[in-house]
C-alpha cells in the first residue's frame, strides 16, 4: 500500500543526489530479434548515454535460445550501451515446454487439472502467457531498490505483464512509473478488432495501469487518440514518442546512383509475416516488370520468415522465388550488417499491414537511406504521416496490384534519374527522426518525473530544432 511502513521505509532511502536511476522492464531485449526490441534497446541506450543508471529486467536468455529457436540475433547484444545493466529474472516456461521430461509435477500427473488452472488464470486474473514472469520481477526489483533506490520505473509492452509489474512496483516502492506502448494492448492494431471480450480482466488492468501512470507514450498519434477516447481520465498524461533510426548502425548513406549497365535492384528488409499484403506486392511487382525500366530487375527479400519456427514453411510458400519472377529470398541478416544490406539496393519496398495505427520501425531506416521508397500498404496508415514530405516516396491511392506497379515504375524513374539534390533532401527529412531527435524530449520529461531536472544533466541537448519538436508530437 502507498503509505505502508515498508513503503515509507523504501521512499526514505531514496534521494535525488547523483544520477537518476531507472528500472526498465523490457521482456524482449537483445539477443531477442522481436520487432519491438529495437525500440527497447534504443531507449535503454539513450538513457544510459544521458547519464542514467539504467537497469533492464528482461526475459531469461533460454526463452529465446531454447524455446523460440531462431528468434535470436546475437549481434544485437554488442550494440547495447556498456553502462546498461541487464538482469533476467527466472520464470517458468511450462506453456512453451514440449518435452514431457520438462513438465512440472502437476502437468505431468494431472494434465487436465493443469490446463484448467491455466485457463482460470488467463480468464480471471491476467490474460497473458507471460504472467509467471511477474513474481521474480517484483522480488528482484524490491531487492535492488533496497540496495540502491530507483527513481523511476519504465515499462514497455508487449508483453503487458511489464505494465502490471510497473503498477505493482509504483505502489510498493512509492516511485513514479511510465509505460511505453510499442503495440496496442486490448485491440489488434493490424485488424482494428478487439483482442479481448467485454468483461475480460485485460480491460480493467489497462484502466488501472493508465490511471496510475505518470506518463503513457505511444508510437503514433492514432494510437494515442484511441486510448484518449477510452481512458479520458489519463488523457492529459498521454504523449507520442515516434520510433526512429540509429546513425551509429546505419551510418551515412552516400549518394550513389545505380550502374546504368545493370538492372535495378529493389529490396525489402524486415520480418515477413502473414499480416503483410504479399499478394498485392508480388502481383504489382509482376506487372511492373513489364515496363522497360524494370526489365531484368530484382526484388530481394531480406529477413526472417515469421517470428517462430512454425511460421517458416507457410510463409516460404507465399514467396514466388525462382524462375522468371525476379524475386529472391536472401534470408535473415544481423543488425550489424544492416548498412551493407541497404547499400546493395537502388530502391526499397515498404510493405506493412494496413491499419490506421501502424507505423513500423523500419520506415525510419528506409528514409535514412535516401533511396526511393515504394509503399505497399493501405494509404491511411500512420506511417504515411512519417513519409509525408519525404521527396522519394512513391505510393498509390489504394492498395491494388495496379497501383503498386505504378509506384514501382515511379521509383525506378527516380532511381535512374540520379538526382543528388533530391537525395540530400530525403536524408535531411530523415534526420528529424534519429533516436536522438525522437527520444531526447522524452528523456527530459522522464528526468523531471524522476526528480532530476534536465539542467542537472551536462550532456542533455540545449534545445530542439523546430523539425525535431514536430517529430515528437
Secondary structure, DSSP 8 states (H G I E B T S, - for coil): -TTSHHHHHHHHT----SS-EEEEE-SS-TTB--TTHHHHHHHHHHHHHTT-EEEEE---HHIIIIISTT-B-GGGGGGS-TTEEEE------TTT---GGG--HHHHH-HHHHHHHHHHIIIII---TTGGGHHHHHHHHHHHHHHS--SEEEEEESSTHHHHHHHHHHHHH--EEEEEESS-SSEETTTTEESS-TT-HHHHHHHHHHHH-SEEEESSHHHHHHHHHH-GGGGGGEEE----B-HHHH---------TTS--EEEEES-B-TTS-HHHHHHHHHHHTTSGGGTT-EEEEES-BSSSGGGHHHHHHTS--STTS-EEEEE---GGGHHHHHHT-SEEEEE----TT---SHHHHHHHTTSEEEEES-TTSTHHHHHTT-TTEE--SS--HHHHHHHHHHHHHHHHHT-HHHHHHHHHHHHTTBHHHHHHHHHHHHHHHTT--GGG-TTS-S---HHHHHHT-
